[in-house]
Amino acid sequence: MGGDLPTYWPASFHAQQAAEKALKGLLTRHQIEFAKTHNIGELLQLTERAVSGFSVRLDSARDLSRHAVTDRYPGDEVPINREAAGRHVDLARTVLDTVKAELRSYWDAGRPSS
């Protein structure tokens, strides 16, 4: 199964989902409420309440938002080539790594003792 696909939209869709969930995890950790949204830009704006400059560092990840819903349903997806899907996966990885670094001290502290 190593051949080229006609479109790589599933990779772009899942990259968007990974970035979205990571940002929602960061917001949840900081007890920042968010609306039901798949918009990475909206989520990034909310992160500014907890981490100044976070939105600017990840500004390019806003491009993932267009893959949240349209690409979810076969037949409605935007054709995505291998190169574009690779960029989307790289963007998601950057979001995940940045969120992970931001949460490092929280993870390292472990569960609070009662």
The first five atom37 places (N, CA, C, CB, O) and aatype in JSON, in Angstrom:
{
  "aatype": [12, 7, 7, 3, 10, 14, 16, 18, 17, 14, 0, 15, 13, 8, 0, 5, 5, 0, 0, 6, 11, 0, 10, 11, 7, 10, 10, 16, 1, 8, 5, 9, 6, 13, 0, 11, 16, 8, 2, 9, 7, 6, 10, 10, 5, 10, 16, 6, 1, 0, 19, 15, 7, 13, 15, 19, 1, 10, 3, 15, 0, 1, 3, 10, 15, 1, 8, 0, 19, 16, 3, 1, 18, 14, 7, 3, 6, 19, 14, 9, 2, 1, 6, 0, 0, 7, 1, 8, 19, 3, 10, 0, 1, 16, 19, 10, 3, 16, 19, 11, 0, 6, 10, 1, 15, 18, 17, 3, 0, 7, 1, 14, 15, 15],
  "atom_mask": [
    [1, 1, 1, 1, 1],
    [1, 1, 1, 0, 1],
    [1, 1, 1, 0, 1],
    [1, 1, 1, 1, 1],
    [1, 1, 1, 1, 1],
    [1, 1, 1, 1, 1],
    [1, 1, 1, 1, 1],
    [1, 1, 1, 1, 1],
    [1, 1, 1, 1, 1],
    [1, 1, 1, 1, 1],
    [1, 1, 1, 1, 1],
    [1, 1, 1, 1, 1],
    [1, 1, 1, 1, 1],
    [1, 1, 1, 1, 1],
    [1, 1, 1, 1, 1],
    [1, 1, 1, 1, 1],
    [1, 1, 1, 1, 1],
    [1, 1, 1, 1, 1],
    [1, 1, 1, 1, 1],
    [1, 1, 1, 1, 1],
    [1, 1, 1, 1, 1],
    [1, 1, 1, 1, 1],
    [1, 1, 1, 1, 1],
    [1, 1, 1, 1, 1],
    [1, 1, 1, 0, 1],
    [1, 1, 1, 1, 1],
    [1, 1, 1, 1, 1],
    [1, 1, 1, 1, 1],
    [1, 1, 1, 1, 1],
    [1, 1, 1, 1, 1],
    [1, 1, 1, 1, 1],
    [1, 1, 1, 1, 1],
    [1, 1, 1, 1, 1],
    [1, 1, 1, 1, 1],
    [1, 1, 1, 1, 1],
    [1, 1, 1, 1, 1],
    [1, 1, 1, 1, 1],
    [1, 1, 1, 1, 1],
    [1, 1, 1, 1, 1],
    [1, 1, 1, 1, 1],
    [1, 1, 1, 0, 1],
    [1, 1, 1, 1, 1],
    [1, 1, 1, 1, 1],
    [1, 1, 1, 1, 1],
    [1, 1, 1, 1, 1],
    [1, 1, 1, 1, 1],
    [1, 1, 1, 1, 1],
    [1, 1, 1, 1, 1],
    [1, 1, 1, 1, 1],
    [1, 1, 1, 1, 1],
    [1, 1, 1, 1, 1],
    [1, 1, 1, 1, 1],
    [1, 1, 1, 0, 1],
    [1, 1, 1, 1, 1],
    [1, 1, 1, 1, 1],
    [1, 1, 1, 1, 1],
    [1, 1, 1, 1, 1],
    [1, 1, 1, 1, 1],
    [1, 1, 1, 1, 1],
    [1, 1, 1, 1, 1],
    [1, 1, 1, 1, 1],
    [1, 1, 1, 1, 1],
    [1, 1, 1, 1, 1],
    [1, 1, 1, 1, 1],
    [1, 1, 1, 1, 1],
    [1, 1, 1, 1, 1],
    [1, 1, 1, 1, 1],
    [1, 1, 1, 1, 1],
    [1, 1, 1, 1, 1],
    [1, 1, 1, 1, 1],
    [1, 1, 1, 1, 1],
    [1, 1, 1, 1, 1],
    [1, 1, 1, 1, 1],
    [1, 1, 1, 1, 1],
    [1, 1, 1, 0, 1],
    [1, 1, 1, 1, 1],
    [1, 1, 1, 1, 1],
    [1, 1, 1, 1, 1],
    [1, 1, 1, 1, 1],
    [1, 1, 1, 1, 1],
    [1, 1, 1, 1, 1],
    [1, 1, 1, 1, 1],
    [1, 1, 1, 1, 1],
    [1, 1, 1, 1, 1],
    [1, 1, 1, 1, 1],
    [1, 1, 1, 0, 1],
    [1, 1, 1, 1, 1],
    [1, 1, 1, 1, 1],
    [1, 1, 1, 1, 1],
    [1, 1, 1, 1, 1],
    [1, 1, 1, 1, 1],
    [1, 1, 1, 1, 1],
    [1, 1, 1, 1, 1],
    [1, 1, 1, 1, 1],
    [1, 1, 1, 1, 1],
    [1, 1, 1, 1, 1],
    [1, 1, 1, 1, 1],
    [1, 1, 1, 1, 1],
    [1, 1, 1, 1, 1],
    [1, 1, 1, 1, 1],
    [1, 1, 1, 1, 1],
    [1, 1, 1, 1, 1],
    [1, 1, 1, 1, 1],
    [1, 1, 1, 1, 1],
    [1, 1, 1, 1, 1],
    [1, 1, 1, 1, 1],
    [1, 1, 1, 1, 1],
    [1, 1, 1, 1, 1],
    [1, 1, 1, 1, 1],
    [1, 1, 1, 0, 1],
    [1, 1, 1, 1, 1],
    [1, 1, 1, 1, 1],
    [1, 1, 1, 1, 1],
    [1, 1, 1, 1, 1]
  ],
  "atom_positions": [
    [[0.83, -1.2, 0.0], [0.0, 0.0, 0.0], [0.86, 1.25, 0.0], [-0.94, 0.01, 1.21], [0.62, 2.16, 0.79]],
    [[1.85, 1.32, -0.85], [2.73, 2.47, -0.85], [2.46, 3.47, -1.96], [0.0, 0.0, 0.0], [3.21, 4.43, -2.11]],
    [[1.4, 3.27, -2.74], [1.14, 4.16, -3.87], [0.57, 5.5, -3.46], [0.0, 0.0, 0.0], [0.13, 5.69, -2.32]],
    [[0.59, 6.43, -4.4], [0.01, 7.74, -4.15], [-1.5, 7.65, -4.08], [0.44, 8.74, -5.24], [-2.13, 6.88, -4.81]],
    [[-2.05, 8.42, -3.22], [-3.5, 8.52, -3.08], [-4.0, 9.64, -3.98], [-3.92, 8.76, -1.6], [-3.23, 10.55, -4.3]],
    [[-5.26, 9.61, -4.39], [-5.79, 10.71, -5.19], [-5.86, 12.01, -4.38], [-7.18, 10.36, -5.74], [-5.81, 13.11, -4.94]],
    [[-5.98, 11.89, -3.1], [-5.98, 13.05, -2.21], [-5.49, 12.61, -0.83], [-7.4, 13.71, -2.12], [-5.69, 11.47, -0.42]],
    [[-4.88, 13.52, -0.15], [-4.35, 13.24, 1.18], [-5.18, 13.96, 2.25], [-2.87, 13.67, 1.28], [-4.67, 14.26, 3.33]],
    [[-6.45, 14.23, 1.95], [-7.27, 15.0, 2.88], [-7.38, 14.37, 4.26], [-8.64, 15.19, 2.31], [-7.47, 15.11, 5.24]],
    [[-7.4, 13.04, 4.42], [-7.5, 12.51, 5.78], [-6.33, 12.95, 6.67], [-7.55, 10.99, 5.74], [-6.53, 13.21, 7.86]],
    [[-5.14, 13.03, 6.11], [-4.0, 13.48, 6.91], [-4.19, 14.93, 7.35], [-2.69, 13.35, 6.1], [-3.88, 15.28, 8.49]],
    [[-4.7, 15.76, 6.47], [-4.94, 17.17, 6.81], [-6.04, 17.3, 7.84], [-5.29, 17.97, 5.56], [-5.95, 18.1, 8.77]],
    [[-7.1, 16.5, 7.68], [-8.2, 16.52, 8.65], [-7.69, 16.11, 10.03], [-9.34, 15.57, 8.19], [-7.99, 16.79, 11.02]],
    [[-6.95, 15.03, 10.11], [-6.47, 14.56, 11.42], [-5.4, 15.49, 12.01], [-5.9, 13.15, 11.28], [-5.28, 15.59, 13.23]],
    [[-4.65, 16.16, 11.16], [-3.7, 17.16, 11.65], [-4.46, 18.3, 12.33], [-2.82, 17.71, 10.5], [-4.06, 18.77, 13.39]],
    [[-5.54, 18.74, 11.7], [-6.37, 19.8, 12.29], [-6.93, 19.33, 13.63], [-7.52, 20.2, 11.33], [-6.91, 20.07, 14.62]],
    [[-7.42, 18.11, 13.66], [-8.01, 17.57, 14.89], [-6.98, 17.5, 16.01], [-8.59, 16.19, 14.63], [-7.3, 17.83, 17.16]],
    [[-5.76, 17.08, 15.7], [-4.71, 16.99, 16.71], [-4.39, 18.38, 17.28], [-3.45, 16.36, 16.12], [-4.27, 18.54, 18.5]],
    [[-4.26, 19.36, 16.4], [-3.97, 20.73, 16.86], [-5.12, 21.26, 17.7], [-3.71, 21.66, 15.65], [-4.9, 21.86, 18.76]],
    [[-6.33, 21.04, 17.24], [-7.52, 21.52, 17.97], [-7.57, 20.92, 19.38], [-8.81, 21.16, 17.21], [-7.77, 21.64, 20.35]],
    [[-7.39, 19.62, 19.48], [-7.48, 18.95, 20.78], [-6.35, 19.4, 21.71], [-7.43, 17.42, 20.61], [-6.57, 19.57, 22.91]],
    [[-5.16, 19.59, 21.17], [-4.05, 20.07, 22.0], [-4.36, 21.45, 22.57], [-2.74, 20.11, 21.18], [-4.14, 21.69, 23.76]],
    [[-4.86, 22.34, 21.73], [-5.19, 23.69, 22.2], [-6.32, 23.65, 23.23], [-5.58, 24.59, 21.01], [-6.29, 24.39, 24.21]],
    [[-7.3, 22.82, 23.0], [-8.4, 22.69, 23.97], [-7.89, 22.11, 25.29], [-9.53, 21.8, 23.39], [-8.38, 22.47, 26.36]],
    [[-6.91, 21.22, 25.22], [-6.3, 20.71, 26.44], [-5.59, 21.8, 27.22], [0.0, 0.0, 0.0], [-5.71, 21.87, 28.45]],
    [[-4.86, 22.67, 26.52], [-4.18, 23.78, 27.18], [-5.2, 24.73, 27.82], [-3.31, 24.55, 26.18], [-5.02, 25.16, 28.95]],
    [[-6.25, 25.03, 27.09], [-7.29, 25.92, 27.62], [-7.96, 25.29, 28.84], [-8.34, 26.23, 26.55], [-8.22, 25.98, 29.83]],
    [[-8.22, 24.01, 28.79], [-8.85, 23.32, 29.91], [-7.93, 23.36, 31.13], [-9.18, 21.86, 29.54], [-8.4, 23.6, 32.25]],
    [[-6.65, 23.12, 30.93], [-5.7, 23.17, 32.04], [-5.72, 24.54, 32.74], [-4.28, 22.85, 31.54], [-5.56, 24.63, 33.96]],
    [[-5.9, 25.59, 31.95], [-5.93, 26.94, 32.52], [-7.35, 27.39, 32.86], [-5.31, 27.92, 31.53], [-7.58, 28.56, 33.2]],
    [[-8.31, 26.47, 32.79], [-9.71, 26.73, 33.13], [-10.28, 27.9, 32.33], [-9.84, 27.02, 34.62], [-11.0, 28.74, 32.86]],
    [[-9.95, 27.92, 31.06], [-10.48, 28.93, 30.14], [-11.57, 28.26, 29.31], [-9.34, 29.53, 29.21], [-11.31, 27.31, 28.57]],
    [[-12.77, 28.76, 29.44], [-13.89, 28.19, 28.72], [-13.8, 28.55, 27.23], [-15.22, 28.68, 29.31], [-13.31, 29.61, 26.86]],
    [[-14.29, 27.64, 26.41], [-14.3, 27.87, 24.97], [-15.6, 27.33, 24.4], [-13.08, 27.2, 24.28], [-16.19, 26.38, 24.92]],
    [[-16.04, 27.97, 23.33], [-17.27, 27.55, 22.65], [-16.98, 26.3, 21.83], [-17.82, 28.7, 21.74], [-15.83, 25.95, 21.58]],
    [[-18.05, 25.64, 21.41], [-17.89, 24.52, 20.48], [-17.39, 25.11, 19.17], [-19.25, 23.72, 20.29], [-18.12, 25.79, 18.46]],
    [[-16.14, 24.83, 18.87], [-15.54, 25.37, 17.65], [-14.45, 24.45, 17.17], [-14.98, 26.78, 17.88], [-13.84, 23.72, 17.94]],
    [[-14.2, 24.5, 15.87], [-13.08, 23.8, 15.27], [-12.07, 24.83, 14.75], [-13.55, 22.87, 14.12], [-11.09, 24.46, 14.1]],
    [[-12.31, 26.09, 15.04], [-11.5, 27.17, 14.5], [-10.23, 27.34, 15.32], [-12.3, 28.49, 14.47], [-10.27, 27.77, 16.48]],
    [[-9.11, 27.01, 14.73], [-7.82, 27.1, 15.41], [-7.51, 28.54, 15.8], [-6.7, 26.54, 14.53], [-6.97, 28.78, 16.88]],
    [[-7.85, 29.49, 14.95], [-7.61, 30.9, 15.26], [-8.34, 31.35, 16.51], [0.0, 0.0, 0.0], [-7.77, 32.05, 17.34]],
    [[-9.58, 30.95, 16.66], [-10.35, 31.31, 17.86], [-9.7, 30.7, 19.11], [-11.81, 30.83, 17.74], [-9.59, 31.37, 20.14]],
    [[-9.28, 29.46, 19.0], [-8.66, 28.8, 20.15], [-7.33, 29.45, 20.49], [-8.46, 27.3, 19.86], [-7.0, 29.62, 21.66]],
    [[-6.57, 29.81, 19.47], [-5.29, 30.48, 19.72], [-5.5, 31.82, 20.43], [-4.53, 30.7, 18.41], [-4.74, 32.16, 21.34]],
    [[-6.51, 32.56, 20.02], [-6.79, 33.85, 20.68], [-7.08, 33.65, 22.15], [-7.97, 34.55, 20.01], [-6.63, 34.43, 22.99]],
    [[-7.82, 32.6, 22.47], [-8.14, 32.33, 23.87], [-6.91, 31.96, 24.69], [-9.16, 31.21, 23.96], [-6.86, 32.25, 25.88]],
    [[-5.92, 31.33, 24.06], [-4.72, 30.95, 24.81], [-3.95, 32.17, 25.32], [-3.81, 30.1, 23.93], [-3.19, 32.07, 26.28]],
    [[-4.17, 33.3, 24.68], [-3.46, 34.52, 25.11], [-3.79, 34.89, 26.56], [-3.83, 35.68, 24.19], [-2.99, 35.56, 27.22]],
    [[-4.94, 34.48, 27.04], [-5.3, 34.76, 28.45], [-4.35, 34.06, 29.41], [-6.75, 34.31, 28.73], [-4.12, 34.53, 30.52]],
    [[-3.8, 32.93, 28.98], [-2.93, 32.15, 29.86], [-1.45, 32.32, 29.51], [-3.31, 30.69, 29.78], [-0.6, 32.33, 30.4]],
    [[-1.16, 32.44, 28.23], [0.22, 32.46, 27.76], [0.38, 33.58, 26.74], [0.64, 31.09, 27.15], [0.02, 33.42, 25.58]],
    [[0.92, 34.69, 27.18], [1.11, 35.82, 26.29], [2.03, 35.46, 25.14], [1.66, 37.02, 27.06], [3.1, 34.88, 25.35]],
    [[1.63, 35.79, 23.92], [2.44, 35.54, 22.75], [2.24, 34.16, 22.13], [0.0, 0.0, 0.0], [2.82, 33.86, 21.09]],
    [[1.44, 33.33, 22.77], [1.23, 31.96, 22.28], [0.61, 31.98, 20.89], [0.34, 31.17, 23.26], [1.02, 31.22, 20.02]],
    [[-0.37, 32.82, 20.7], [-1.08, 32.9, 19.42], [-0.14, 33.31, 18.29], [-2.23, 33.88, 19.52], [-0.24, 32.79, 17.18]],
    [[0.75, 34.22, 18.56], [1.69, 34.69, 17.55], [2.65, 33.58, 17.16], [2.46, 35.93, 18.05], [2.97, 33.41, 15.99]],
    [[3.13, 32.83, 18.15], [4.07, 31.74, 17.88], [3.48, 30.67, 16.97], [4.53, 31.11, 19.19], [4.19, 30.03, 16.2]],
    [[2.16, 30.48, 17.07], [1.51, 29.42, 16.3], [0.57, 29.94, 15.23], [0.75, 28.52, 17.24], [-0.33, 29.23, 14.78]],
    [[0.78, 31.17, 14.82], [-0.13, 31.81, 13.88], [-0.35, 31.0, 12.59], [0.4, 33.18, 13.52], [-1.47, 30.95, 12.08]],
    [[0.69, 30.38, 12.08], [0.55, 29.63, 10.83], [-0.39, 28.43, 10.97], [1.91, 29.16, 10.36], [-0.9, 27.93, 9.96]],
    [[-0.62, 27.96, 12.18], [-1.52, 26.82, 12.39], [-2.98, 27.17, 12.1], [-1.39, 26.31, 13.83], [-3.82, 26.28, 11.97]],
    [[-3.27, 28.46, 12.01], [-4.64, 28.87, 11.68], [-5.11, 28.27, 10.35], [-4.73, 30.41, 11.62], [-6.3, 28.05, 10.15]],
    [[-4.16, 28.01, 9.47], [-4.49, 27.43, 8.16], [-5.15, 26.06, 8.27], [-3.25, 27.32, 7.32], [-5.82, 25.62, 7.33]],
    [[-4.98, 25.4, 9.38], [-5.57, 24.07, 9.55], [-7.09, 24.12, 9.7], [-4.97, 23.39, 10.76], [-7.76, 23.12, 9.45]],
    [[-7.63, 25.26, 10.09], [-9.07, 25.35, 10.36], [-9.93, 24.92, 9.18], [-9.43, 26.78, 10.73], [-10.99, 24.32, 9.37]],
    [[-9.49, 25.19, 7.98], [-10.31, 24.87, 6.81], [-10.46, 23.36, 6.6], [-9.71, 25.49, 5.57], [-11.29, 22.93, 5.81]],
    [[-9.67, 22.57, 7.29], [-9.73, 21.12, 7.15], [-10.57, 20.45, 8.24], [-8.33, 20.54, 7.17], [-10.65, 19.23, 8.3]],
    [[-11.2, 21.25, 9.09], [-11.94, 20.71, 10.22], [-13.26, 20.07, 9.82], [-12.2, 21.78, 11.21], [-13.58, 18.98, 10.31]],
    [[-14.01, 20.69, 8.97], [-15.35, 20.21, 8.66], [-15.46, 19.79, 7.2], [-16.38, 21.27, 8.98], [-15.92, 18.68, 6.91]],
    [[-15.05, 20.65, 6.3], [-15.2, 20.35, 4.87], [-14.56, 19.01, 4.52], [-14.57, 21.46, 4.03], [-15.14, 18.22, 3.78]],
    [[-13.38, 18.77, 5.05], [-12.66, 17.55, 4.72], [-13.18, 16.33, 5.46], [-11.21, 17.74, 5.01], [-12.74, 15.21, 5.19]],
    [[-14.09, 16.53, 6.37], [-14.56, 15.43, 7.21], [-15.43, 14.44, 6.43], [-15.34, 15.98, 8.37], [-15.47, 13.26, 6.78]],
    [[-16.09, 14.9, 5.42], [-17.04, 14.05, 4.71], [-16.56, 13.77, 3.29], [-18.43, 14.7, 4.68], [-16.42, 14.69, 2.49]],
    [[-16.29, 12.49, 2.99], [-15.83, 12.15, 1.64], [-16.78, 12.71, 0.58], [-15.7, 10.63, 1.48], [-18.0, 12.61, 0.71]],
    [[-16.2, 13.28, -0.44], [-16.98, 13.91, -1.5], [-17.0, 15.42, -1.35], [0.0, 0.0, 0.0], [-17.18, 16.13, -2.34]],
    [[-16.83, 15.92, -0.12], [-16.82, 17.36, 0.13], [-15.4, 17.89, 0.32], [-17.66, 17.69, 1.35], [-15.19, 19.1, 0.38]],
    [[-14.45, 16.98, 0.43], [-13.09, 17.4, 0.76], [-12.43, 18.19, -0.36], [-12.26, 16.2, 1.09], [-12.76, 18.04, -1.54]],
    [[-11.51, 19.01, 0.04], [-10.69, 19.78, -0.9], [-9.54, 18.86, -1.3], [-10.16, 21.13, -0.26], [-8.93, 18.23, -0.44]],
    [[-9.22, 18.78, -2.6], [-8.09, 17.93, -2.98], [-6.8, 18.41, -2.31], [-7.92, 17.92, -4.52], [-6.45, 19.59, -2.38]],
    [[-6.12, 17.5, -1.68], [-4.88, 17.8, -0.96], [-3.8, 16.89, -1.53], [-5.03, 17.6, 0.6], [-3.98, 15.67, -1.61]],
    [[-2.69, 17.48, -1.93], [-1.59, 16.63, -2.42], [-0.68, 16.25, -1.26], [-0.79, 17.37, -3.53], [-0.83, 16.74, -0.14]],
    [[0.25, 15.39, -1.53], [1.14, 14.85, -0.51], [1.94, 15.95, 0.18], [2.08, 13.82, -1.11], [2.11, 15.94, 1.4]],
    [[2.43, 16.9, -0.6], [3.24, 17.99, -0.04], [2.42, 18.84, 0.93], [3.8, 18.87, -1.17], [2.9, 19.16, 2.02]],
    [[1.21, 19.19, 0.55], [0.34, 20.0, 1.42], [0.0, 19.24, 2.69], [-0.95, 20.41, 0.69], [0.03, 19.81, 3.79]],
    [[-0.33, 17.97, 2.56], [-0.65, 17.17, 3.74], [0.55, 17.11, 4.68], [-1.08, 15.74, 3.33], [0.39, 17.17, 5.9]],
    [[1.74, 16.99, 4.12], [2.95, 16.99, 4.94], [3.12, 18.29, 5.71], [0.0, 0.0, 0.0], [3.5, 18.28, 6.88]],
    [[2.82, 19.41, 5.06], [2.88, 20.71, 5.74], [1.87, 20.76, 6.87], [2.62, 21.87, 4.75], [2.17, 21.27, 7.96]],
    [[0.67, 20.24, 6.63], [-0.38, 20.26, 7.66], [0.02, 19.4, 8.86], [-1.71, 19.77, 7.07], [-0.22, 19.79, 10.01]],
    [[0.6, 18.26, 8.59], [1.07, 17.39, 9.68], [2.18, 18.09, 10.46], [1.56, 16.02, 9.13], [2.23, 18.02, 11.68]],
    [[3.08, 18.77, 9.75], [4.15, 19.51, 10.42], [3.59, 20.63, 11.29], [5.12, 20.1, 9.39], [4.08, 20.87, 12.4]],
    [[2.55, 21.33, 10.8], [1.92, 22.38, 11.61], [1.32, 21.79, 12.87], [0.82, 23.11, 10.8], [1.49, 22.34, 13.96]],
    [[0.63, 20.67, 12.73], [0.03, 20.02, 13.9], [1.12, 19.61, 14.89], [-0.8, 18.79, 13.48], [0.96, 19.77, 16.1]],
    [[2.21, 19.07, 14.38], [3.31, 18.66, 15.26], [3.87, 19.87, 16.02], [4.43, 17.97, 14.44], [4.21, 19.76, 17.19]],
    [[3.97, 20.99, 15.34], [4.45, 22.21, 16.0], [3.51, 22.63, 17.11], [4.61, 23.35, 14.98], [3.96, 23.0, 18.2]],
    [[2.2, 22.57, 16.86], [1.22, 22.9, 17.9], [1.37, 21.94, 19.07], [-0.22, 22.86, 17.35], [1.43, 22.37, 20.23]],
    [[1.43, 20.65, 18.78], [1.56, 19.65, 19.85], [2.82, 19.86, 20.67], [1.55, 18.24, 19.25], [2.78, 19.81, 21.9]],
    [[3.94, 20.08, 20.0], [5.2, 20.29, 20.71], [5.18, 21.55, 21.56], [6.36, 20.35, 19.72], [5.71, 21.57, 22.67]],
    [[4.57, 22.61, 21.04], [4.5, 23.88, 21.76], [3.59, 23.77, 22.97], [4.01, 25.0, 20.83], [3.92, 24.27, 24.05]],
    [[2.46, 23.11, 22.81], [1.55, 22.89, 23.94], [2.22, 22.0, 24.98], [0.21, 22.26, 23.45], [2.14, 22.27, 26.18]],
    [[2.87, 20.96, 24.52], [3.56, 20.04, 25.44], [4.6, 20.79, 26.27], [4.22, 18.88, 24.66], [4.7, 20.59, 27.48]],
    [[5.38, 21.64, 25.62], [6.4, 22.42, 26.33], [5.75, 23.36, 27.34], [7.25, 23.22, 25.34], [6.26, 23.56, 28.44]],
    [[4.61, 23.93, 26.96], [3.91, 24.85, 27.85], [3.35, 24.12, 29.07], [2.78, 25.56, 27.09], [3.26, 24.69, 30.16]],
    [[2.97, 22.88, 28.89], [2.39, 22.11, 29.99], [3.42, 21.3, 30.78], [1.34, 21.17, 29.44], [3.07, 20.64, 31.75]],
    [[4.69, 21.35, 30.37], [5.74, 20.54, 31.0], [5.74, 20.66, 32.53], [7.1, 20.94, 30.45], [5.74, 19.64, 33.22]],
    [[5.75, 21.87, 33.05], [5.83, 22.03, 34.51], [4.58, 21.47, 35.19], [6.0, 23.52, 34.88], [4.64, 20.95, 36.31]],
    [[3.45, 21.59, 34.52], [2.2, 21.03, 35.04], [2.3, 19.51, 35.14], [1.0, 21.43, 34.15], [1.94, 18.91, 36.15]],
    [[2.81, 18.88, 34.06], [2.97, 17.41, 34.07], [3.99, 16.99, 35.11], [3.39, 16.89, 32.68], [3.77, 16.03, 35.85]],
    [[5.11, 17.71, 35.16], [6.18, 17.34, 36.07], [5.77, 17.46, 37.53], [7.39, 18.19, 35.8], [6.28, 16.72, 38.38]],
    [[4.87, 18.36, 37.84], [4.42, 18.55, 39.21], [3.6, 17.36, 39.7], [3.6, 19.82, 39.33], [3.52, 17.1, 40.9]],
    [[3.01, 16.64, 38.78], [2.22, 15.46, 39.17], [0.89, 15.86, 39.81], [0.0, 0.0, 0.0], [0.53, 17.03, 39.9]],
    [[0.2, 14.85, 40.23], [-1.11, 15.05, 40.83], [-0.99, 15.73, 42.19], [-1.85, 13.7, 40.96], [-0.17, 15.31, 43.01]],
    [[-1.78, 16.75, 42.43], [-1.72, 17.43, 43.73], [-2.09, 16.47, 44.85], [-2.64, 18.66, 43.76], [-3.0, 15.65, 44.69]],
    [[-1.4, 16.57, 45.97], [-1.73, 15.71, 47.11], [-2.77, 16.42, 47.97], [-0.46, 15.37, 47.96], [-2.8, 17.65, 48.05]],
    [[-3.59, 15.64, 48.6], [-4.68, 16.21, 49.42], [-4.24, 16.39, 50.84], [-5.91, 15.34, 49.37], [-5.02, 16.86, 51.67]]
  ]
}
